[in-house]
Structures are given as C-alpha cells and as structure tokens.
C-alpha cells in the first residue's frame, strides 16, 4: 500500500541520513586530524624557518670568520713576501759590499806595497841625504882648510920673497912657479904633510869632481815623505774601517745562516713527520721519508724522497710506477700544505696515472684540506668529479679558443669528456640569452 511504501521510503531515508551523519562525523574527524597535522606542519615549518635563520646567521658568521682569516692570511703572505724581498735586497747589498771590500782590499794591498816602496825610498833618500850632507860638510871643511893653507902659504911666500929681496936683493917673484918642488901643509891631525904643486892641483880637481858627482840635492824629499806618511795614515784608517765592516758583515751572514739552518731544520722535520703520516694514510700502509744528502752543508744539501709502498722494498721515487709517483708527489705537496696552508691550489690532471682505488684515496685526502684550502682540479676522471662541490666544463670548439660550459654530472661520459648534447644545449642557452639581451637593449 501507499503507507507501507512511504514508511519504507522514510526508513531508507533515515538510514541514508544516519550514514550521511556518520560520514559527516568521519569527515569532521578527518578534518580535525588534518587541522592537527596542518598545525604540526606549520609548527615544523616555523621551526625549520627558525633553524634556517640560525643556519644563515651561522653561515654568515663562518663566512666573516673565513674572510677575516683570509685577510689575515693575505697580510701574513704580504709580510712574508716583503721579508723575502728585504732578505734578497740585503743579500744583494751584502754581495756588493763583498765585491767592494775585495776591490778595496786589493787597492789597499797596492797602497801598502806603494807605502813599503815609499818607505824604502824614504829610507834610501834619508840615508843618501845624510851621506851627502856628511860628504858636503867634510868637503867644505877640507876646502876651508885648503884655503887657509893656501892663504898661509901665500903669506909665507910673500914674506919670504920680501925678506930675500931685502937680504939678498933677489926677486923670487920672477922665479917660475913650476920650479917650486914642494909645499908643506898640515892634515886634520895637525901633522905636517909635504905636497907638491901637482899633488895639490890633483887634490883640488878630485874634490871638485866629487862635489859635481853629488848632484842636486832634493830639498823637497822630506816634504814628500811627510805627504806620503799622511796618505798612509788615511789609507790605514780606511783599511781598518773596511776590516770592521767586513767583520760586521761576516757576523750578520753567520747569524743569517744560523737562523736559516735552524728554520730549515724545523720546517723539514715538521714536513717529514706530516709526509710519513700522510703516506701511510694515502697508501694504506708502507713508509716514506725525506732524506738529506750526507756530509754536505744543510743549506746546500740535496733532498731525496724514499718511498716504500705496502708490499714493496724501499725505493727512490724515480723507481716507482707512474701512479705511485703521482700519489707520492701529491702526498708530499699536501704534507707541505698541512705545515703551511695555502688558500688556493690548482692541480692539473694529477690523477691521470691513478687507478680507481687510488683516485678514491686521493679525493678523500683532498676533502680533509677543504676547510682551509680551495682546490681547482683539472681532470678527466669522472670519479674525481663526483667529489667536487662545483663542476665546470671547458671545451675547445675552435682551435686555440677555450670555452666554459655549464654541465651536469650526467653530461660527462665515462672517459671524462663532455657529451655533445650538453655542449649544443649550452650553445642554445647562450644564443637565447644573447637574443634576450638584445631585446632589452633595444627597449
């Protein structure tokens, strides 16, 4: 009947209403759950944003610290370069002073020889002057005595002539002088000496010849000797100054050499310890050492690198395989970096001789130095590229013209070359950027 049909419809509607109310409650429950999850998500977002802010602040602090360290490092390197330049200039000046000192020493030696010659000449001249003075004095005395004797004889002769004339009326003045046989003279001791006229003339001629042989006396010899003595004193003073300067330079050189030996020894020992430890770290065992050439000054000694990879005998680096030599050289370089870090380092295909296992060790060691050194590694090894934080591709589409291209790791083939598709895609991007720039320029 119609009533039953209505009741059936009503009952069905009630069931549907109950289902709808249940669905409504379920939806309300889901909505509340979603709201809770949303609130939690928003809270997590807020927490993450706060963490991001703190991370960015920490990153800025670290960057400021890195910048400050790099600035201080740059200042230190600049001071080091200035110190090295100062040392080089001082060494050059020292070498020049040594050359000047050698020239001055040679000049002084020549002057000393001149001084010795002058001293000998002075002594000879002094002796000669003294001898001449004595000879002249003796000759003058003898001449004076002869003149006195001649005057006395002349007076005696005149007196005798006058007395003979008075007593015997004989004029002796008319007698030829050559007829006189002898003349009585007195020598230096006062004894009488009988001389003939010829002997007297001969004695006078001898005295005149001796006076002539003496020659002109250099009266300026004493003044020349005084001048040479003054020059000798000045040169002796200069020589002493040069000797003092040489001794001072020798002391400075000895101090520089002593400091250089000490610093070199300390640096070499520190690098040697780093090298031994890092060699074992890189090769997974073995040993290595830095050996100085024996019996040679440490500043002039050669250095040998001795490496013993695991399972091999001790060998010089020249006897190792190509990969072992390359890895040993990188190990030595990083040992030096560990002692004195460098902010920047370029490694050009050093991993070329390495196999996959050694490349892994190589990149592991590089990662340890990333906190104070930035590495630019030129490589064809895809495994080395996986360790890079930034990847750049370089291609040469035209001879002699290199071009940097943006690449992804997937764009690199197994042999380390950039795929052609990546280069073409990069060229297309460059053209689009160029066209866009042109449009902006026209606008």
C-alpha positions in Angstrom: 0.0 0.0 0.0 0.9 3.6 -0.2 1.6 3.9 3.6 3.9 1.0 3.5 5.7 2.4 0.6 6.1 5.8 2.4 7.3 4.1 5.5 9.8 2.1 3.5 11.0 5.2 1.8 11.2 7.0 5.2 13.2 4.2 6.7 15.5 4.2 3.8 15.9 8.0 4.1 16.6 7.6 7.8 19.3 5.0 7.1 20.8 7.3 4.4 20.6 10.2 6.9 22.4 8.1 9.5 25.1 7.2 7.0 25.4 10.8 6.0 25.7 11.8 9.6 28.3 9.1 10.2 30.2 10.3 7.1 29.8 13.8 8.4 31.3 12.8 11.7 34.1 10.9 9.9 34.8 14.0 7.8 34.8 16.1 10.9 37.2 13.7 12.5 39.4 13.7 9.4 39.2 17.5 9.2 40.3 17.8 12.8 43.2 15.4 12.1 44.1 17.4 9.1 43.9 20.6 11.1 46.2 19.0 13.7 48.6 17.8 11.1 48.5 21.2 9.5 49.2 22.9 12.8 52.1 20.5 13.4 53.3 21.1 9.8 53.1 24.8 10.4 55.0 24.4 13.6 57.6 22.4 11.9 57.8 25.0 9.1 58.2 27.7 11.8 60.9 25.6 13.5 62.6 25.0 10.2 62.4 28.7 9.3 64.0 29.5 12.7 66.6 26.9 12.1 67.2 28.3 8.6 67.6 31.8 10.0 70.0 30.5 12.6 71.9 28.5 10.0 72.1 31.5 7.7 73.4 33.6 10.6 75.9 30.9 11.5 76.9 30.7 7.8 77.4 34.5 7.7 79.4 34.3 10.9 81.5 31.5 9.4 81.9 33.4 6.2 83.0 36.5 8.1 85.5 34.3 10.0 86.7 32.9 6.8 87.1 36.3 5.3 88.9 37.5 8.3 91.2 34.5 8.2 91.8 35.0 4.5 92.5 38.7 5.2 95.0 37.9 7.9 96.5 35.2 5.7 96.9 37.7 2.9 98.6 40.2 5.3 100.9 37.4 6.5 101.8 36.4 3.0 102.4 40.0 2.1 104.6 40.5 5.1 106.4 37.2 4.2 106.9 38.5 0.6 108.2 41.8 2.0 110.5 39.9 4.3 111.8 37.7 1.5 112.3 40.8 -0.7 114.1 42.5 2.2 116.3 39.4 2.6 117.0 39.3 -1.1 117.9 43.0 -1.2 120.1 42.6 1.9 121.8 39.6 0.3 122.4 41.6 -2.9 123.8 44.5 -0.9 125.9 42.1 1.1 127.3 40.6 -2.1 128.0 44.1 -3.5 129.7 45.0 -0.2 131.9 41.9 -0.5 132.8 42.9 -4.1 133.6 46.5 -2.9 135.5 45.0 0.0 137.6 42.8 -2.3 138.3 45.8 -4.6 139.2 48.0 -1.6 141.3 45.2 -0.2 143.1 44.9 -3.5 143.5 48.7 -3.6 144.8 48.7 0.0 147.2 45.9 -0.8 148.5 48.0 -3.7 148.7 51.1 -1.5 150.6 49.1 1.1 153.0 48.0 -1.5 153.4 51.6 -2.6 153.8 52.5 1.1 156.5 49.9 1.5 158.2 51.1 -1.6 157.9 54.7 -0.5 159.2 53.8 2.9 162.2 52.1 1.3 162.7 55.1 -1.0 162.4 57.4 2.0 165.0 55.5 4.0 167.3 55.4 0.9 166.7 59.1 0.4 167.3 59.9 4.1 170.4 57.8 4.1 171.6 59.5 0.8 170.8 63.0 2.1 172.7 62.2 5.3 175.6 60.8 3.4 175.6 63.8 1.0 175.4 66.2 4.0 178.3 64.4 5.7 180.3 64.4 2.4 179.5 68.0 1.7 180.4 69.0 5.3 183.7 67.1 5.0 184.4 68.6 1.6 183.6 72.1 2.9 185.8 71.6 5.9 188.7 70.3 3.7 188.1 73.1 1.3 188.2 75.6 4.1 191.4 74.1 5.5 193.0 74.2 2.0 192.0 77.8 1.5 193.5 78.6 4.9 196.7 76.7 4.0 196.8 78.4 0.6 196.4 81.8 2.3 199.1 80.9 4.9 201.4 79.7 2.2 200.8 82.8 0.1 201.6 85.0 3.1 204.7 83.0 3.9 205.7 83.1 0.3 205.2 86.9 0.1 207.1 87.3 3.4 209.9 85.1 2.2 210.1 86.9 -1.2 210.3 90.2 0.6 212.9 89.0 3.1 215.1 87.5 0.3 214.7 90.7 -1.7 215.7 92.8 1.3 218.6 90.5 2.4 219.9 89.2 -0.9 218.5 91.6 -3.4 216.9 88.7 -5.2 213.4 89.0 -6.6 211.8 85.5 -6.1 208.5 86.6 -7.7 210.2 86.4 -11.0 211.0 82.7 -10.5 208.7 80.2 -12.4 206.1 78.6 -10.1 206.7 75.2 -11.7 210.2 75.3 -10.2 208.8 75.0 -6.7 209.2 71.5 -5.7 207.0 71.1 -2.6 204.6 72.8 -0.2 204.3 72.0 3.4 200.6 71.5 4.7 199.0 70.3 7.8 196.5 67.4 7.8 193.4 67.0 10.0 195.6 65.7 12.9 197.8 68.8 12.7 200.8 66.9 11.3 202.8 68.5 8.5 202.4 66.9 5.1 204.6 67.8 2.2 202.7 68.1 -1.1 204.0 69.0 -4.5 202.1 71.5 -6.6 200.8 68.7 -8.9 199.5 66.9 -5.9 197.7 70.0 -4.6 196.1 70.5 -8.1 195.1 66.9 -8.3 193.5 67.0 -4.8 191.6 70.1 -5.8 190.4 68.5 -9.0 189.3 65.4 -7.1 187.3 67.5 -4.6 185.6 69.4 -7.4 184.7 66.1 -9.2 183.2 64.6 -6.0 181.1 67.8 -5.5 179.9 67.5 -9.1 179.1 63.8 -8.7 176.9 64.5 -5.7 174.5 66.4 -8.0 171.5 68.4 -7.0 170.1 67.7 -3.5 166.2 67.2 -3.5 165.3 69.6 -0.7 161.6 68.6 -1.1 162.3 65.0 -0.2 161.3 65.5 3.5 158.1 67.2 2.5 157.2 64.4 0.1 157.9 61.9 2.9 155.5 63.7 5.2 152.8 63.8 2.5 153.2 60.0 1.9 153.1 59.4 5.6 149.8 61.4 5.8 148.3 59.4 2.9 149.5 56.2 4.6 147.7 57.1 7.8 144.5 57.9 5.9 144.6 54.7 4.0 145.3 52.7 7.2 142.2 54.3 8.8 140.1 53.4 5.7 141.5 49.9 5.8 140.6 49.5 9.4 137.1 50.7 8.7 136.8 48.2 5.9 138.0 45.4 8.2 135.5 46.4 10.8 132.7 46.5 8.2 133.8 43.1 6.9 133.8 41.6 10.4 130.3 43.0 10.9 129.1 41.6 7.6 130.6 38.2 8.5 128.8 38.2 11.8 125.5 39.1 10.1 126.0 36.4 7.5 126.8 33.8 10.2 123.6 34.8 12.1 121.5 34.6 8.9 123.0 31.2 8.1 122.4 30.0 11.6 118.8 31.2 11.6 118.3 29.7 8.1 119.7 26.3 9.2 117.5 26.3 12.3 114.3 27.3 10.4 115.1 24.8 7.6 115.7 22.0 10.1 112.5 22.7 12.0 110.4 23.1 8.8 111.9 19.9 7.2 111.3 17.9 10.4 107.7 19.0 10.6 107.0 18.3 6.9 108.8 15.0 7.2 106.5 13.9 10.0 103.5 15.0 8.1 104.7 13.2 5.0 105.3 9.9 6.8 101.9 10.0 8.4 100.0 11.1 5.3 101.9 8.5 3.1 100.6 5.7 5.4 97.1 7.3 5.3 97.0 7.5 1.5 98.7 4.2 0.6 97.1 2.3 3.5 100.4 1.4 5.0 104.1 1.4 3.9 106.6 4.1 4.8 108.2 7.1 3.3 110.9 9.6 4.3 112.7 12.7 3.3 116.5 12.2 3.3 119.1 14.9 3.1 122.4 14.4 1.2 125.0 13.4 3.8 128.3 15.3 4.6 127.0 18.5 3.0 126.0 21.8 4.5 122.3 21.6 5.2 121.6 24.8 3.2 123.3 23.3 0.1 122.3 19.6 0.5 120.2 17.8 -2.0 116.9 16.1 -0.9 115.9 12.5 -1.7 112.4 11.2 -1.4 112.4 7.5 -0.4 109.0 5.7 -0.6 108.1 2.1 0.4 104.5 1.3 -0.7 102.9 -1.7 1.1 104.5 -5.0 0.0 107.5 -3.4 -1.8 111.1 -2.7 -1.0 112.4 0.8 -0.2 112.9 2.6 -3.5 113.7 6.0 -4.7 110.8 7.9 -6.1 112.2 7.5 -9.7 111.8 3.7 -9.4 108.1 3.8 -8.5 105.3 3.3 -11.0 103.7 6.4 -12.6 100.6 6.2 -10.3 102.8 5.7 -7.2 105.0 8.6 -8.2 102.0 10.9 -8.7 100.3 9.9 -5.4 103.6 10.3 -3.6 104.1 13.8 -5.1 100.6 14.8 -4.1 101.2 13.4 -0.6 104.3 15.5 -0.3 102.5 18.6 -1.5 99.7 18.1 1.0 102.3 17.5 3.8 103.7 20.9 3.0 100.2 22.4 2.9 99.5 20.9 6.3 102.6 22.7 7.7 101.8 26.0 6.0 98.3 26.0 4.4 97.7 27.8 1.2 94.3 29.4 0.5 94.3 28.3 -3.2 95.8 25.3 -5.1 95.5 24.2 -8.7 96.0 20.5 -9.6 96.3 19.9 -13.3 95.4 16.2 -14.1 97.5 14.8 -11.3 95.0 11.9 -11.1 95.8 10.9 -14.7 98.1 8.0 -13.7 95.9 6.8 -10.8 93.6 3.9 -10.9 90.1 3.9 -9.4 91.2 2.9 -5.9 93.9 5.5 -5.7 91.6 8.1 -7.1 89.3 7.4 -4.1 92.2 7.8 -1.7 93.2 11.0 -3.5 89.8 12.6 -3.2 89.4 11.5 0.4 92.7 13.3 1.3 91.6 16.4 -0.6 88.4 16.6 1.4 90.4 16.8 4.6 92.0 20.0 3.4 88.8 21.8 2.2 88.4 23.7 5.5 91.5 25.9 4.7 92.3 25.4 1.0 90.2 25.7 -2.1 91.3 23.2 -4.8 90.8 23.7 -8.5 91.3 20.2 -10.0 91.6 19.8 -13.8 90.6 16.2 -14.5 89.1 13.7 -17.0 88.2 11.3 -14.2 84.5 11.0 -13.5 85.2 9.6 -10.1 87.2 12.7 -9.2 84.3 14.9 -10.4 82.0 13.2 -8.0 84.0 14.7 -5.1 83.7 18.2 -6.5 81.4 20.8 -4.9 81.2 22.7 -8.1 81.6 21.4 -11.6 82.7 23.4 -14.7 83.2 22.1 -18.2 85.7 23.5 -20.6 85.6 22.7 -24.3 87.5 23.9 -27.4 85.1 24.0 -30.3 87.5 26.3 -32.2 91.3 25.8 -32.3 93.0 27.8 -29.6 89.7 29.1 -28.1 88.6 27.5 -24.8 85.0 28.0 -23.6 83.4 27.3 -20.3 80.1 25.5 -20.4 77.5 24.6 -17.7 77.3 20.9 -17.3 75.7 18.4 -15.0 77.3 15.2 -13.8 75.2 13.2 -16.2 76.6 15.2 -19.1 80.1 13.8 -18.5 81.0 10.5 -20.2 82.9 7.7 -18.5 86.2 8.9 -20.1 85.7 12.4 -18.7 84.7 14.2 -21.9 81.6 16.4 -22.1 78.7 14.9 -24.2 77.9 16.7 -27.4 74.3 17.2 -26.4 75.3 19.3 -23.3 77.6 21.5 -25.5 74.8 22.1 -28.0 72.3 22.8 -25.2 74.7 25.2 -23.7 75.2 27.0 -27.0 71.5 27.3 -27.4 71.1 28.8 -24.0 73.9 31.3 -24.8 72.1 32.3 -28.0 68.8 32.8 -26.2 70.5 34.9 -23.5 72.1 36.9 -26.3 68.8 37.5 -28.1 67.1 38.5 -24.8 69.8 40.9 -24.0 69.4 42.4 -27.5 65.7 42.9 -27.0 66.3 44.6 -23.6 68.9 46.8 -25.2 66.5 47.9 -27.9 63.8 48.6 -25.5 
